[in-house]
Amino acid sequence: MPITGPAGMECAPWATRVIGYIIDSLMVMVVVFALYAVAGIIFGASFGLGRMVGSDGISGLGGLGCCCTLSIFPVSFLIVGVYNRVILVSQRGYSIGQGVVKIKVVDSNGQLLSQQTAGIRLLAQVGLGFIPLLGLIDLLWPLWDPAKQTLHDKAVGSFVVMNQ
């Protein structure tokens, strides 16, 4: 018998949530690596052609290009992640991966989360991931939780339900 959440909505099964999370993670990685490749080409071309070589043969600007390219990696993870997990979730109720598996995130009244609540939910998930084993416990929590919530869901009072 399915477990019901707010407003009688059916809570999403754990496996469905995990598949949505994997799709989201893969999608974010693909976009980030594409941005990283484009940035590498742009910075590589910009700094590679105008290279200033000192007496030791080391490029003066090449290191700057490498630094700029490497800094794009975490920034793009942040931008793509926030767009997917905060903006999309607050506007339509689901991220790209959650949409594929037909689940959505709602509050205790069955309404969409505000951007602030979705942002806090993401920060809670990321914060739990920084503590050894707590990220894994957060991921597994719905397996024994009566409301099928993760710890980051509990932090903001959200529920993941089937999107009919």
VMD Tcl script that builds the backbone (N, CA, C; Angstrom):
set m [mol new atoms 492]
animate dup $m
set s [atomselect $m all]
$s set {name element resname resid chain x y z} {
  {N N MET 1 A 0.844 -1.186 0.000}
  {CA C MET 1 A 0.000 0.000 0.000}
  {C C MET 1 A 0.887 1.247 0.000}
  {N N PRO 2 A 0.661 2.180 -0.935}
  {CA C PRO 2 A 1.495 3.377 -0.999}
  {C C PRO 2 A 1.314 4.268 0.229}
  {N N ILE 3 A 2.386 4.921 0.613}
  {CA C ILE 3 A 2.347 5.853 1.732}
  {C C ILE 3 A 1.916 7.214 1.197}
  {N N THR 4 A 0.991 7.835 1.904}
  {CA C THR 4 A 0.501 9.136 1.444}
  {C C THR 4 A 1.164 10.259 2.227}
  {N N GLY 5 A 1.398 11.347 1.535}
  {CA C GLY 5 A 2.002 12.536 2.122}
  {C C GLY 5 A 0.955 13.617 2.278}
  {N N PRO 6 A 1.351 14.865 2.091}
  {CA C PRO 6 A 0.411 15.970 2.260}
  {C C PRO 6 A -0.722 15.917 1.244}
  {N N ALA 7 A -1.885 16.326 1.675}
  {CA C ALA 7 A -3.082 16.397 0.828}
  {C C ALA 7 A -3.393 15.059 0.165}
  {N N GLY 8 A -3.037 13.954 0.814}
  {CA C GLY 8 A -3.333 12.617 0.286}
  {C C GLY 8 A -2.500 12.206 -0.913}
  {N N MET 9 A -1.434 12.959 -1.213}
  {CA C MET 9 A -0.569 12.630 -2.352}
  {C C MET 9 A 0.282 11.406 -2.020}
  {N N GLU 10 A 0.536 10.582 -3.037}
  {CA C GLU 10 A 1.347 9.380 -2.845}
  {C C GLU 10 A 2.828 9.748 -2.772}
  {N N CYS 11 A 3.496 9.342 -1.690}
  {CA C CYS 11 A 4.934 9.591 -1.553}
  {C C CYS 11 A 5.703 8.780 -2.589}
  {N N ALA 12 A 6.755 9.380 -3.110}
  {CA C ALA 12 A 7.570 8.721 -4.133}
  {C C ALA 12 A 8.388 7.597 -3.513}
  {N N PRO 13 A 8.462 6.457 -4.194}
  {CA C PRO 13 A 9.304 5.360 -3.700}
  {C C PRO 13 A 10.779 5.766 -3.703}
  {N N TRP 14 A 11.538 5.165 -2.805}
  {CA C TRP 14 A 12.951 5.482 -2.659}
  {C C TRP 14 A 13.711 5.269 -3.964}
  {N N ALA 15 A 13.497 4.148 -4.627}
  {CA C ALA 15 A 14.232 3.845 -5.868}
  {C C ALA 15 A 13.959 4.896 -6.946}
  {N N THR 16 A 12.743 5.374 -7.030}
  {CA C THR 16 A 12.390 6.398 -8.010}
  {C C THR 16 A 13.142 7.692 -7.707}
  {N N ARG 17 A 13.219 8.040 -6.423}
  {CA C ARG 17 A 13.963 9.242 -6.016}
  {C C ARG 17 A 15.436 9.119 -6.385}
  {N N VAL 18 A 16.004 7.943 -6.150}
  {CA C VAL 18 A 17.424 7.732 -6.438}
  {C C VAL 18 A 17.684 7.833 -7.944}
  {N N ILE 19 A 16.800 7.273 -8.751}
  {CA C ILE 19 A 16.964 7.352 -10.211}
  {C C ILE 19 A 16.904 8.821 -10.654}
  {N N GLY 20 A 15.966 9.583 -10.109}
  {CA C GLY 20 A 15.883 11.011 -10.418}
  {C C GLY 20 A 17.148 11.747 -10.018}
  {N N TYR 21 A 17.699 11.400 -8.859}
  {CA C TYR 21 A 18.935 12.023 -8.373}
  {C C TYR 21 A 20.115 11.691 -9.295}
  {N N ILE 22 A 20.186 10.448 -9.733}
  {CA C ILE 22 A 21.262 10.032 -10.641}
  {C C ILE 22 A 21.145 10.788 -11.968}
  {N N ILE 23 A 19.938 10.898 -12.499}
  {CA C ILE 23 A 19.733 11.643 -13.749}
  {C C ILE 23 A 20.153 13.095 -13.566}
  {N N ASP 24 A 19.748 13.716 -12.457}
  {CA C ASP 24 A 20.149 15.097 -12.177}
  {C C ASP 24 A 21.669 15.227 -12.109}
  {N N SER 25 A 22.300 14.316 -11.401}
  {CA C SER 25 A 23.761 14.372 -11.244}
  {C C SER 25 A 24.468 14.226 -12.578}
  {N N LEU 26 A 24.022 13.287 -13.397}
  {CA C LEU 26 A 24.629 13.092 -14.714}
  {C C LEU 26 A 24.415 14.313 -15.607}
  {N N MET 27 A 23.213 14.874 -15.560}
  {CA C MET 27 A 22.909 16.043 -16.372}
  {C C MET 27 A 23.785 17.231 -15.959}
  {N N VAL 28 A 23.921 17.454 -14.666}
  {CA C VAL 28 A 24.758 18.549 -14.184}
  {C C VAL 28 A 26.205 18.320 -14.606}
  {N N MET 29 A 26.697 17.086 -14.485}
  {CA C MET 29 A 28.081 16.805 -14.880}
  {C C MET 29 A 28.299 17.037 -16.369}
  {N N VAL 30 A 27.357 16.628 -17.198}
  {CA C VAL 30 A 27.491 16.826 -18.650}
  {C C VAL 30 A 27.546 18.318 -18.973}
  {N N VAL 31 A 26.640 19.104 -18.392}
  {CA C VAL 31 A 26.619 20.545 -18.655}
  {C C VAL 31 A 27.899 21.200 -18.146}
  {N N VAL 32 A 28.332 20.825 -16.955}
  {CA C VAL 32 A 29.538 21.418 -16.381}
  {C C VAL 32 A 30.768 21.061 -17.222}
  {N N PHE 33 A 30.890 19.814 -17.639}
  {CA C PHE 33 A 32.041 19.432 -18.459}
  {C C PHE 33 A 32.007 20.130 -19.820}
  {N N ALA 34 A 30.814 20.336 -20.359}
  {CA C ALA 34 A 30.708 21.079 -21.619}
  {C C ALA 34 A 31.174 22.525 -21.424}
  {N N LEU 35 A 30.727 23.163 -20.342}
  {CA C LEU 35 A 31.177 24.524 -20.037}
  {C C LEU 35 A 32.679 24.561 -19.793}
  {N N TYR 36 A 33.176 23.558 -19.105}
  {CA C TYR 36 A 34.603 23.461 -18.811}
  {C C TYR 36 A 35.409 23.334 -20.111}
  {N N ALA 37 A 34.932 22.511 -21.032}
  {CA C ALA 37 A 35.624 22.330 -22.313}
  {C C ALA 37 A 35.626 23.630 -23.112}
  {N N VAL 38 A 34.480 24.305 -23.151}
  {CA C VAL 38 A 34.397 25.579 -23.875}
  {C C VAL 38 A 35.338 26.602 -23.239}
  {N N ALA 39 A 35.325 26.680 -21.906}
  {CA C ALA 39 A 36.213 27.621 -21.215}
  {C C ALA 39 A 37.670 27.273 -21.479}
  {N N GLY 40 A 37.997 25.999 -21.487}
  {CA C GLY 40 A 39.367 25.575 -21.768}
  {C C GLY 40 A 39.814 25.983 -23.156}
  {N N ILE 41 A 38.915 25.844 -24.110}
  {CA C ILE 41 A 39.241 26.236 -25.480}
  {C C ILE 41 A 39.429 27.747 -25.565}
  {N N ILE 42 A 38.516 28.487 -24.958}
  {CA C ILE 42 A 38.595 29.963 -25.013}
  {C C ILE 42 A 39.856 30.460 -24.307}
  {N N PHE 43 A 40.052 30.015 -23.052}
  {CA C PHE 43 A 41.225 30.478 -22.308}
  {C C PHE 43 A 42.511 29.937 -22.908}
  {N N GLY 44 A 42.471 28.721 -23.391}
  {CA C GLY 44 A 43.663 28.140 -24.017}
  {C C GLY 44 A 44.073 28.910 -25.246}
  {N N ALA 45 A 43.103 29.267 -26.060}
  {CA C ALA 45 A 43.396 30.036 -27.272}
  {C C ALA 45 A 43.839 31.446 -26.923}
  {N N SER 46 A 43.171 32.061 -25.972}
  {CA C SER 46 A 43.499 33.440 -25.596}
  {C C SER 46 A 44.893 33.547 -24.998}
  {N N PHE 47 A 45.194 32.675 -24.062}
  {CA C PHE 47 A 46.468 32.773 -23.359}
  {C C PHE 47 A 47.579 32.001 -24.052}
  {N N GLY 48 A 47.236 31.037 -24.871}
  {CA C GLY 48 A 48.251 30.250 -25.563}
  {C C GLY 48 A 48.905 31.033 -26.679}
  {N N LEU 49 A 48.147 31.878 -27.369}
  {CA C LEU 49 A 48.702 32.634 -28.489}
  {C C LEU 49 A 49.539 33.813 -28.026}
  {N N GLY 50 A 49.146 34.422 -26.936}
  {CA C GLY 50 A 49.875 35.589 -26.457}
  {C C GLY 50 A 50.795 35.248 -25.314}
  {N N ARG 51 A 51.398 34.134 -25.349}
  {CA C ARG 51 A 52.210 33.621 -24.252}
  {C C ARG 51 A 53.451 34.493 -24.021}
  {N N MET 52 A 53.672 34.796 -22.768}
  {CA C MET 52 A 54.878 35.531 -22.397}
  {C C MET 52 A 55.803 34.539 -21.709}
  {N N VAL 53 A 56.889 34.215 -22.347}
  {CA C VAL 53 A 57.793 33.214 -21.813}
  {C C VAL 53 A 58.977 33.908 -21.162}
  {N N GLY 54 A 59.205 33.563 -19.902}
  {CA C GLY 54 A 60.335 34.122 -19.180}
  {C C GLY 54 A 61.595 33.322 -19.464}
  {N N SER 55 A 62.667 33.678 -18.769}
  {CA C SER 55 A 63.952 33.013 -18.989}
  {C C SER 55 A 63.918 31.550 -18.580}
  {N N ASP 56 A 62.986 31.201 -17.679}
  {CA C ASP 56 A 62.900 29.800 -17.263}
  {C C ASP 56 A 61.991 28.983 -18.172}
  {N N GLY 57 A 61.399 29.612 -19.183}
  {CA C GLY 57 A 60.571 28.887 -20.144}
  {C C GLY 57 A 59.151 28.646 -19.676}
  {N N ILE 58 A 58.780 29.229 -18.542}
  {CA C ILE 58 A 57.430 29.038 -18.018}
  {C C ILE 58 A 56.569 30.216 -18.447}
  {N N SER 59 A 55.383 29.926 -18.863}
  {CA C SER 59 A 54.486 30.963 -19.355}
  {C C SER 59 A 54.009 31.844 -18.219}
  {N N GLY 60 A 54.031 33.139 -18.456}
  {CA C GLY 60 A 53.542 34.081 -17.461}
  {C C GLY 60 A 52.034 34.136 -17.414}
  {N N LEU 61 A 51.372 34.007 -18.552}
  {CA C LEU 61 A 49.912 34.087 -18.587}
  {C C LEU 61 A 49.260 32.717 -18.634}
  {N N GLY 62 A 50.000 31.697 -18.968}
  {CA C GLY 62 A 49.423 30.354 -19.057}
  {C C GLY 62 A 48.839 29.889 -17.744}
  {N N GLY 63 A 49.523 30.237 -16.639}
  {CA C GLY 63 A 49.019 29.868 -15.322}
  {C C GLY 63 A 47.714 30.571 -15.010}
  {N N LEU 64 A 47.592 31.803 -15.462}
  {CA C LEU 64 A 46.355 32.562 -15.263}
  {C C LEU 64 A 45.208 31.905 -16.013}
  {N N GLY 65 A 45.469 31.472 -17.235}
  {CA C GLY 65 A 44.439 30.784 -18.016}
  {C C GLY 65 A 43.992 29.505 -17.352}
  {N N CYS 66 A 44.956 28.763 -16.823}
  {CA C CYS 66 A 44.640 27.515 -16.130}
  {C C CYS 66 A 43.800 27.796 -14.889}
  {N N CYS 67 A 44.194 28.831 -14.139}
  {CA C CYS 67 A 43.465 29.205 -12.926}
  {C C CYS 67 A 42.028 29.608 -13.256}
  {N N CYS 68 A 41.860 30.411 -14.305}
  {CA C CYS 68 A 40.512 30.845 -14.704}
  {C C CYS 68 A 39.672 29.649 -15.140}
  {N N THR 69 A 40.286 28.746 -15.896}
  {CA C THR 69 A 39.568 27.568 -16.367}
  {C C THR 69 A 39.154 26.683 -15.194}
  {N N LEU 70 A 40.050 26.485 -14.236}
  {CA C LEU 70 A 39.731 25.655 -13.078}
  {C C LEU 70 A 38.663 26.289 -12.196}
  {N N SER 71 A 38.644 27.617 -12.103}
  {CA C SER 71 A 37.641 28.271 -11.265}
  {C C SER 71 A 36.250 28.167 -11.881}
  {N N ILE 72 A 36.171 27.958 -13.185}
  {CA C ILE 72 A 34.870 27.818 -13.837}
  {C C ILE 72 A 34.185 26.530 -13.390}
  {N N PHE 73 A 34.960 25.519 -13.063}
  {CA C PHE 73 A 34.407 24.221 -12.692}
  {C C PHE 73 A 33.463 24.317 -11.491}
  {N N PRO 74 A 33.911 24.807 -10.321}
  {CA C PRO 74 A 32.976 24.881 -9.185}
  {C C PRO 74 A 31.869 25.912 -9.386}
  {N N VAL 75 A 32.176 27.009 -10.060}
  {CA C VAL 75 A 31.163 28.039 -10.293}
  {C C VAL 75 A 30.052 27.492 -11.186}
  {N N SER 76 A 30.426 26.744 -12.223}
  {CA C SER 76 A 29.397 26.191 -13.113}
  {C C SER 76 A 28.586 25.110 -12.401}
  {N N PHE 77 A 29.219 24.311 -11.534}
  {CA C PHE 77 A 28.468 23.342 -10.726}
  {C C PHE 77 A 27.423 24.074 -9.899}
  {N N LEU 78 A 27.822 25.175 -9.295}
  {CA C LEU 78 A 26.920 25.955 -8.458}
  {C C LEU 78 A 25.760 26.524 -9.272}
  {N N ILE 79 A 26.069 27.142 -10.402}
  {CA C ILE 79 A 25.028 27.764 -11.221}
  {C C ILE 79 A 24.048 26.729 -11.768}
  {N N VAL 80 A 24.573 25.664 -12.358}
  {CA C VAL 80 A 23.701 24.635 -12.934}
  {C C VAL 80 A 22.907 23.938 -11.833}
  {N N GLY 81 A 23.557 23.646 -10.718}
  {CA C GLY 81 A 22.872 22.991 -9.601}
  {C C GLY 81 A 21.759 23.845 -9.028}
  {N N VAL 82 A 22.030 25.121 -8.826}
  {CA C VAL 82 A 21.007 26.026 -8.282}
  {C C VAL 82 A 19.850 26.158 -9.258}
  {N N TYR 83 A 20.146 26.300 -10.538}
  {CA C TYR 83 A 19.066 26.398 -11.524}
  {C C TYR 83 A 18.191 25.141 -11.489}
  {N N ASN 84 A 18.828 23.976 -11.500}
  {CA C ASN 84 A 18.092 22.714 -11.567}
  {C C ASN 84 A 17.358 22.401 -10.271}
  {N N ARG 85 A 17.995 22.619 -9.130}
  {CA C ARG 85 A 17.439 22.156 -7.862}
  {C C ARG 85 A 16.703 23.232 -7.069}
  {N N VAL 86 A 16.862 24.509 -7.449}
  {CA C VAL 86 A 16.159 25.570 -6.722}
  {C C VAL 86 A 15.140 26.244 -7.637}
  {N N ILE 87 A 15.599 26.793 -8.737}
  {CA C ILE 87 A 14.702 27.560 -9.604}
  {C C ILE 87 A 13.637 26.654 -10.227}
  {N N LEU 88 A 14.066 25.547 -10.837}
  {CA C LEU 88 A 13.077 24.659 -11.458}
  {C C LEU 88 A 12.139 24.041 -10.431}
  {N N VAL 89 A 12.677 23.635 -9.279}
  {CA C VAL 89 A 11.827 23.016 -8.247}
  {C C VAL 89 A 10.806 24.020 -7.719}
  {N N SER 90 A 11.208 25.278 -7.548}
  {CA C SER 90 A 10.245 26.260 -7.033}
  {C C SER 90 A 9.242 26.692 -8.096}
  {N N GLN 91 A 9.613 26.652 -9.379}
  {CA C GLN 91 A 8.703 27.078 -10.436}
  {C C GLN 91 A 7.735 25.994 -10.875}
  {N N ARG 92 A 8.225 24.756 -10.979}
  {CA C ARG 92 A 7.359 23.700 -11.508}
  {C C ARG 92 A 7.237 22.482 -10.596}
  {N N GLY 93 A 8.033 22.455 -9.520}
  {CA C GLY 93 A 7.915 21.380 -8.546}
  {C C GLY 93 A 8.927 20.262 -8.719}
  {N N TYR 94 A 9.719 20.287 -9.765}
  {CA C TYR 94 A 10.662 19.188 -9.982}
  {C C TYR 94 A 11.868 19.645 -10.787}
  {N N SER 95 A 12.982 18.990 -10.509}
  {CA C SER 95 A 14.201 19.210 -11.279}
  {C C SER 95 A 14.088 18.403 -12.570}
  {N N ILE 96 A 15.098 18.457 -13.406}
  {CA C ILE 96 A 15.055 17.718 -14.667}
  {C C ILE 96 A 14.944 16.211 -14.407}
  {N N GLY 97 A 15.788 15.688 -13.534}
  {CA C GLY 97 A 15.753 14.256 -13.231}
  {C C GLY 97 A 14.445 13.837 -12.569}
  {N N GLN 98 A 13.945 14.667 -11.663}
  {CA C GLN 98 A 12.673 14.361 -11.015}
  {C C GLN 98 A 11.530 14.384 -12.021}
  {N N GLY 99 A 11.609 15.274 -13.000}
  {CA C GLY 99 A 10.585 15.326 -14.041}
  {C C GLY 99 A 10.578 14.075 -14.888}
  {N N VAL 100 A 11.770 13.553 -15.172}
  {CA C VAL 100 A 11.875 12.331 -15.984}
  {C C VAL 100 A 11.190 11.157 -15.289}
  {N N VAL 101 A 11.364 11.047 -13.967}
  {CA C VAL 101 A 10.773 9.917 -13.234}
  {C C VAL 101 A 9.396 10.253 -12.643}
  {N N LYS 102 A 8.885 11.437 -12.980}
  {CA C LYS 102 A 7.532 11.864 -12.605}
  {C C LYS 102 A 7.299 11.952 -11.092}
  {N N ILE 103 A 8.216 12.685 -10.435}
  {CA C ILE 103 A 8.030 12.999 -9.024}
  {C C ILE 103 A 8.176 14.505 -8.861}
  {N N LYS 104 A 7.669 15.036 -7.745}
  {CA C LYS 104 A 7.813 16.465 -7.482}
  {C C LYS 104 A 7.973 16.711 -5.988}
  {N N VAL 105 A 8.476 17.884 -5.673}
  {CA C VAL 105 A 8.732 18.279 -4.291}
  {C C VAL 105 A 7.665 19.293 -3.882}
  {N N VAL 106 A 7.010 19.021 -2.757}
  {CA C VAL 106 A 5.956 19.907 -2.263}
  {C C VAL 106 A 6.158 20.171 -0.777}
  {N N ASP 107 A 5.459 21.192 -0.270}
  {CA C ASP 107 A 5.507 21.471 1.163}
  {C C ASP 107 A 4.427 20.657 1.875}
  {N N SER 108 A 4.254 20.899 3.149}
  {CA C SER 108 A 3.302 20.110 3.933}
  {C C SER 108 A 1.849 20.345 3.539}
  {N N ASN 109 A 1.576 21.382 2.737}
  {CA C ASN 109 A 0.220 21.652 2.244}
  {C C ASN 109 A 0.017 21.150 0.824}
  {N N GLY 110 A 1.040 20.513 0.249}
  {CA C GLY 110 A 0.943 20.028 -1.121}
  {C C GLY 110 A 1.235 21.095 -2.166}
  {N N GLN 111 A 1.761 22.257 -1.723}
  {CA C GLN 111 A 2.076 23.371 -2.617}
  {C C GLN 111 A 3.553 23.334 -3.005}
  {N N LEU 112 A 3.888 24.020 -4.101}
  {CA C LEU 112 A 5.284 24.108 -4.518}
  {C C LEU 112 A 6.095 24.864 -3.471}
  {N N LEU 113 A 7.376 24.544 -3.384}
  {CA C LEU 113 A 8.265 25.239 -2.459}
  {C C LEU 113 A 8.577 26.633 -2.998}
  {N N SER 114 A 8.825 27.562 -2.093}
  {CA C SER 114 A 9.315 28.881 -2.503}
  {C C SER 114 A 10.785 28.725 -2.889}
  {N N GLN 115 A 11.336 29.720 -3.584}
  {CA C GLN 115 A 12.754 29.652 -3.942}
  {C C GLN 115 A 13.627 29.604 -2.689}
  {N N GLN 116 A 13.244 30.339 -1.659}
  {CA C GLN 116 A 14.020 30.342 -0.429}
  {C C GLN 116 A 14.026 28.958 0.216}
  {N N THR 117 A 12.862 28.321 0.278}
  {CA C THR 117 A 12.774 26.998 0.877}
  {C C THR 117 A 13.530 25.969 0.047}
  {N N ALA 118 A 13.391 26.046 -1.276}
  {CA C ALA 118 A 14.129 25.124 -2.147}
  {C C ALA 118 A 15.631 25.345 -2.000}
  {N N GLY 119 A 16.047 26.595 -1.831}
  {CA C GLY 119 A 17.462 26.903 -1.630}
  {C C GLY 119 A 17.984 26.341 -0.316}
  {N N ILE 120 A 17.212 26.496 0.746}
  {CA C ILE 120 A 17.609 25.957 2.051}
  {C C ILE 120 A 17.661 24.431 1.988}
  {N N ARG 121 A 16.721 23.831 1.275}
  {CA C ARG 121 A 16.706 22.372 1.104}
  {C C ARG 121 A 17.988 21.906 0.412}
  {N N LEU 122 A 18.398 22.619 -0.640}
  {CA C LEU 122 A 19.636 22.272 -1.343}
  {C C LEU 122 A 20.846 22.477 -0.440}
  {N N LEU 123 A 20.891 23.596 0.291}
  {CA C LEU 123 A 22.005 23.844 1.209}
  {C C LEU 123 A 22.095 22.762 2.287}
  {N N ALA 124 A 20.948 22.318 2.791}
  {CA C ALA 124 A 20.941 21.244 3.783}
  {C C ALA 124 A 21.499 19.956 3.184}
  {N N GLN 125 A 21.096 19.650 1.952}
  {CA C GLN 125 A 21.588 18.440 1.291}
  {C C GLN 125 A 23.100 18.517 1.070}
  {N N VAL 126 A 23.574 19.654 0.587}
  {CA C VAL 126 A 25.006 19.834 0.343}
  {C C VAL 126 A 25.765 19.794 1.665}
  {N N GLY 127 A 25.247 20.474 2.681}
  {CA C GLY 127 A 25.897 20.489 3.994}
  {C C GLY 127 A 26.014 19.097 4.595}
  {N N LEU 128 A 24.954 18.313 4.481}
  {CA C LEU 128 A 24.998 16.936 4.989}
  {C C LEU 128 A 26.031 16.109 4.233}
  {N N GLY 129 A 26.209 16.422 2.951}
  {CA C GLY 129 A 27.171 15.692 2.136}
  {C C GLY 129 A 28.616 15.953 2.533}
  {N N PHE 130 A 28.878 17.078 3.194}
  {CA C PHE 130 A 30.243 17.398 3.627}
  {C C PHE 130 A 30.657 16.631 4.883}
  {N N ILE 131 A 29.697 16.118 5.608}
  {CA C ILE 131 A 30.000 15.376 6.834}
  {C C ILE 131 A 30.108 13.896 6.478}
  {N N PRO 132 A 31.246 13.271 6.794}
  {CA C PRO 132 A 31.438 11.870 6.415}
  {C C PRO 132 A 30.266 10.980 6.831}
  {N N LEU 133 A 29.809 10.196 5.893}
  {CA C LEU 133 A 28.713 9.232 6.017}
  {C C LEU 133 A 27.329 9.858 6.167}
  {N N LEU 134 A 27.238 11.117 6.552}
  {CA C LEU 134 A 25.919 11.728 6.746}
  {C C LEU 134 A 25.185 11.922 5.422}
  {N N GLY 135 A 25.925 12.188 4.343}
  {CA C GLY 135 A 25.301 12.285 3.024}
  {C C GLY 135 A 24.658 10.974 2.618}
  {N N LEU 136 A 25.338 9.866 2.909}
  {CA C LEU 136 A 24.795 8.535 2.614}
  {C C LEU 136 A 23.585 8.238 3.494}
  {N N ILE 137 A 23.672 8.601 4.756}
  {CA C ILE 137 A 22.537 8.393 5.674}
  {C C ILE 137 A 21.335 9.206 5.198}
  {N N ASP 138 A 21.585 10.446 4.758}
  {CA C ASP 138 A 20.514 11.296 4.227}
  {C C ASP 138 A 19.842 10.627 3.032}
  {N N LEU 139 A 20.646 10.072 2.138}
  {CA C LEU 139 A 20.122 9.396 0.947}
  {C C LEU 139 A 19.285 8.165 1.311}
  {N N LEU 140 A 19.716 7.443 2.328}
  {CA C LEU 140 A 19.024 6.208 2.724}
  {C C LEU 140 A 17.849 6.442 3.674}
  {N N TRP 141 A 17.771 7.605 4.287}
  {CA C TRP 141 A 16.762 7.874 5.329}
  {C C TRP 141 A 15.324 7.521 4.922}
  {N N PRO 142 A 14.880 7.792 3.690}
  {CA C PRO 142 A 13.496 7.459 3.331}
  {C C PRO 142 A 13.169 5.960 3.409}
  {N N LEU 143 A 14.180 5.116 3.431}
  {CA C LEU 143 A 13.918 3.673 3.505}
  {C C LEU 143 A 13.241 3.271 4.810}
  {N N TRP 144 A 13.481 3.989 5.903}
  {CA C TRP 144 A 12.867 3.644 7.180}
  {C C TRP 144 A 12.004 4.764 7.751}
  {N N ASP 145 A 11.963 5.893 7.083}
  {CA C ASP 145 A 11.166 7.013 7.580}
  {C C ASP 145 A 9.686 6.810 7.233}
  {N N PRO 146 A 8.789 6.970 8.199}
  {CA C PRO 146 A 7.360 6.772 7.918}
  {C C PRO 146 A 6.808 7.703 6.828}
  {N N ALA 147 A 7.353 8.920 6.726}
  {CA C ALA 147 A 6.873 9.878 5.722}
  {C C ALA 147 A 7.723 9.845 4.456}
  {N N LYS 148 A 8.685 8.920 4.370}
  {CA C LYS 148 A 9.570 8.774 3.198}
  {C C LYS 148 A 10.379 10.037 2.916}
  {N N GLN 149 A 10.726 10.784 3.970}
  {CA C GLN 149 A 11.506 12.012 3.821}
  {C C GLN 149 A 12.988 11.753 4.047}
  {N N THR 150 A 13.827 12.521 3.342}
  {CA C THR 150 A 15.258 12.550 3.648}
  {C C THR 150 A 15.453 13.540 4.794}
  {N N LEU 151 A 16.677 13.616 5.299}
  {CA C LEU 151 A 16.958 14.601 6.349}
  {C C LEU 151 A 16.836 16.024 5.807}
  {N N HIS 152 A 17.262 16.223 4.532}
  {CA C HIS 152 A 17.134 17.582 3.980}
  {C C HIS 152 A 15.679 17.939 3.685}
  {N N ASP 153 A 14.816 16.943 3.485}
  {CA C ASP 153 A 13.374 17.206 3.385}
  {C C ASP 153 A 12.834 17.618 4.751}
  {N N LYS 154 A 13.237 16.889 5.779}
  {CA C LYS 154 A 12.768 17.195 7.132}
  {C C LYS 154 A 13.199 18.600 7.561}
  {N N ALA 155 A 14.394 19.035 7.106}
  {CA C ALA 155 A 14.911 20.354 7.486}
  {C C ALA 155 A 13.978 21.481 7.056}
  {N N VAL 156 A 13.254 21.294 5.954}
  {CA C VAL 156 A 12.369 22.356 5.454}
  {C C VAL 156 A 10.905 21.929 5.406}
  {N N GLY 157 A 10.599 20.720 5.847}
  {CA C GLY 157 A 9.214 20.252 5.840}
  {C C GLY 157 A 8.692 19.919 4.459}
  {N N SER 158 A 9.578 19.456 3.567}
  {CA C SER 158 A 9.141 19.112 2.207}
  {C C SER 158 A 8.920 17.617 2.075}
  {N N PHE 159 A 8.177 17.267 1.033}
  {CA C PHE 159 A 7.870 15.874 0.719}
  {C C PHE 159 A 8.091 15.659 -0.775}
  {N N VAL 160 A 8.529 14.473 -1.146}
  {CA C VAL 160 A 8.658 14.132 -2.555}
  {C C VAL 160 A 7.520 13.158 -2.869}
  {N N VAL 161 A 6.682 13.560 -3.795}
  {CA C VAL 161 A 5.470 12.794 -4.108}
  {C C VAL 161 A 5.437 12.456 -5.602}
  {N N MET 162 A 4.579 11.532 -5.931}
  {CA C MET 162 A 4.384 11.181 -7.344}
  {C C MET 162 A 3.701 12.349 -8.046}
  {N N ASN 163 A 4.147 12.636 -9.248}
  {CA C ASN 163 A 3.581 13.738 -10.030}
  {C C ASN 163 A 2.667 13.132 -11.094}
  {N N GLN 164 A 1.401 13.078 -10.809}
  {CA C GLN 164 A 0.440 12.429 -11.711}
  {C C GLN 164 A 0.258 13.188 -12.966}
}
mol reanalyze $m
mol bondsrecalc $m
mol representation Tube
mol addrep $m
